[in-house]
Amino acid sequence: MVDAAIFQGLSWNPVTDVHELFSFQFMVNALEAGTIVAVMAGVTGWFMVLRRQTFAGHTLSVIAFPGAAAASLAGLPVALGYFSFCGLGALLLAGIAGSRRSLAAESAAIGSLQALALALGFLFVNLYHGVLNGLDSLLFGTFLGITSRQVTVLLVVAAAAVTLVVLAARPLFFASVDADVARARGVPVGALGFAFLLVLGLSVAATSQITGALLVFALLVTPAATAQQLTSRPALGIVVSFAIALAATWLGLALAYFSIYPVGFYVTSLSFALYVLVRVSRVLAGRRRRSAPAPQPA
């Protein structure tokens, strides 16, 4: 009874269910947008995890919330609010990182910015009560209402973001692994960090439109963290990262279509479950290696 109440319209024939997913234009738009966002999040997220900037990424996702609420309050497209506020947040984070005296001071400043963003978001929601009807979608994501125009905008943004990351991949990787040595070799570490934060802001803004502002980590962090557990090779790790993001997005959208729960819940749960599975497998494999008897000399 519980399953019947949660999943509606799902049959035992997967071919029929997949055909139904592609029979409605809004679902086709959602799958196209999800694919674009997953690839961009998988690529940028891998570098974000490598650079240990997950806290900054989380702050950008929080900043996306007041951006969407402010756009709704002003009668503007929600996507405009996501991109403008995340871009501004990236500039502020770059300024904080450039002027830091210690990691503790930087974390405190980023946390303060995050608190301000949440306060502004709830202020904008209360100023315009109509947005309360869509508050869940702003925070936790939805696949409803994604238009072909939004898909085109996401494609342009994703193409620009991924191209920039690919072009700067080698120096960015060098600066991420050892910033001091990279700076001594003439790599513009500061400029790369600033540019990457802007790209990360674009990725967060795009991802928020699928997962919601509070569940961005489902695509930006978890697939990348899982990929880095599976392989230490950068190129392969990036491919695995966006492959995991793609799988979680497609399956999450399909489950959300046939159920009463939002897409963000499914994408987050699937990504987290795979991460836990990989971590547990690595721990068990390590224990087996340690408990295996040492080879005897001939």
N, C-alpha and C positions, 0 to 999 in steps of 0.2 A: 504493500500500500504506500509506503514511504517513497519507494522508487517511482511508483506510478505518479505520485504527486509532484516529484521533483523533475522527472524527465517526461516530457510531453511530446508525442509524435515520433519518438524514436522506435524503429522497428528492428527485427532480427535480421534484416537484409541490408548489409552495409552499402551495397551498390545503390539501392533505392534511397537511402539516407544521404549519400554523397550527391546523388542527382538532385535531391530536393534542396541541398545547400546552394547549388548553382542555378536554381530555377528562379531566384529572386535577385533583382539588381542590387538591392541594399546589402545582401549577403555577399555578392560578388565584389562590391566595393569594399566591404569589410575585409574580405580575404586578401584583396590586392593591397589595401592599406596596411594590413597586418604583416604581409610579406615584406613590404618596403621598410616598415619600421623595424622588423625583426633583424633584417640584414644590417641596417644602420646601427641598431643597438648592439648587435653582436660584435661588430668591428670596433666601435668606439668604447664599448664596455670592456673589451679585453684590455685596451690600453689604460682605461680608468682604474681597473683592478691592479694592473701592473704598477701604476704610478701611485697607488695607495691614496686615491682621491675619492673613495666611495662616500666619505662624509660630505665632501663638496658636491658630489652628484646627488646625494640625498637632499641637501639644502636646495639645489636647483629644482628638484621635484616638488619640494614644499613651496618654493616661489611660484611654480606653475599654477598652484591653486588660486592665489589672489589674482593672478593674471587672467585666468578664465572667468573668475567671478567679476572682476572689474570690466572685462569685455561685455559680459552679459548685462551688467548694470548700465553700461553706456550704449547698449544696443548694437554692439559691434560683433563680428564673428569671433567665436570662442578661440579659434586657432590663432587669431591675431593677438589675443591676450596671452596665450601660451608662449608664442615666439618672442613677443616684445619683452615680457617680464623675465623670461629665461635668459634672453640676451643681456638685459640689464643686470640680472643676477650674476651672469658670468663675468661681466665687467667689474662688479663689486668684489667678487671672489678673487679675481686677478689682482685687484688693488690690495686686498687683504694679504694675499700670498706674497706680493712684491714688497710690502712694508713690514712683514712680520719680524719680530725679534726672537721668537721662540715658537716651537710647535704648540706649546700650551696657550700662548697668546693668540695664535692663529685659530686654534680650535674654539677658544672662547668667543672670538669675534664671529666666526662662522655660525656658532650656536646662537648667538644673539641675533644675527641676521635671519636665521631660521625662525626664531620665536616671533620676530617682527612680521615676517611673511605670513605666518599662521594667523596672527592677530588681524592683519589687513584683510586676509581672506574671509574670516568670519564677519568682519565689519562690512565688507561689500555684500556678503550674503544677506545680512540683516537689513541693509539699506534698501535692497531690492528683493522683496519677499518672493517674487515670482521665480527666482533662481533656485529656491529651496526645492522645487519640484524636480530639478535636475542635479541636486547636490550629490546624490549617490554616484551619478555618472561622472561628475567632475572629480570625485575622490577615488572611485573604484573602477571607472571605465565602462564603456558600452560600445556595441557595434552598430547600434541604431543611428540613423541619420547621417552616416558617412556618405558624402556625395562624390561624384566623379571628379568634380573640381578639387575637392580636398585631396583625393588620391593623386591628382596631377601635382598639386603643391607639395605633397609629401615626397613624391618622386623627385622633384627638382631639388628639394632640400636634402634628401638622402643622397642623391647623386653628388651634390656639391660636398657634403660632409665626408662621404666615403672617399671621394677623389682626393680631398685635402689630406686625409689620414694616410692614404696609400702613398701619395707623393712625399710625405714627410715621415714615412714609416721608419726608415733606417735611423736618421738622426733622432727621431722621437723615442725610438726604442733605446738608443744609446743614452740619451738624456734621462730616460726613466730608470734605467738600471744603475747608472753611476753619473750623477749630475756633475760632480766636481771634475772627474776625468774628462767628461764631454766638454765642459766649459774650457778646460785647459787645452783641448784639441781644437778649439775655435767654434764649437757648436753653439748657436744662439739659444741657450737653454731658456732664458727668460721669455724670449719671443715665442718659442715653441710652446711653453707652458701657457702663455696668454692665448695663443691661437687654439690650443687644444681645449681650453675652457670654453671658448666660444663655440667650437664644434660640439662639445659636450652639452652646452646649453641648447643648441639646435636639436640634438638627439633627444634630450629630455622633453623638450616641447613637443616633438613629434610623437614620442612614445606615450606621453600623457594622454593623447587623444584616443589611444587604444586601451591602455591599462588604468587610466585615471592618474591623478597627481600623486597619490600616496602609494601606488603599487608599481612605480617605474622600475624599482629594483628587480622586479620579476624578469625583465628583459635586459636591463643594463648590467646587473651584477651577477645574478645567479648563473646564467649560461656561461659567462666569462670565467667565473670562479670554478665552475665544473670543468670547463675546458682546460684550465691551468692545472687542475688535479690529474687530468688524463694525459697531458703531454706538455713537455717543456719547450717544444719547438715552436717558435713564434708563428710562422706561416700556418702550420697545421693547427695550432691552437686557435687562431682567428677563424679558420674555416669551421672547426668544431664548435666554436662559440656561436656563430650565427646559424649553424645547422641546428643546434639545440634550441636557440631562440625561435627559429622557424617552426620546428616540430611542436614546441609548446604553444605557439601562437595559433597554428592551424587547428590543433586538437582542442585548445581552449575555446576558440571561436565556434567550433562544431558542437562542443558540449554546451556552451552558453546558448546556442541557438535552440537546442532541444530541451533546455532546462529553465528553471526559474531563477537561477543565480547569475550574477554578472560575469563577464568574460575575465575581468581582472582576478577574480577568485580562482578560476580554473588555471589561468596562465601562471599565477603565482604558485599554486599548489603543485602543478606538474613540474615546474622548474625546481622548486624546493625538494620535491620527492626524488628527482634525479640526482640532485646535489648530495642529498643524504645517502642515497644508494652508492654513489661513487666513493664518498668518504668512508662509509662502512666497509666497502670492498677493499679499499686501500689499507685500512687498519687490519682487517682479517688477513690480507695477503702478507703484510709486514709481520704479523705474529707467526704465520706459517713458516716464513723464511727464517725467523729467529729460532723457532723450535725444531727446524729440520736438522738432522745430525750432520756434523761436519764430515766432508769426504775423507776417507782414510788414505794415507799415502801408500803408493804401490810398493 
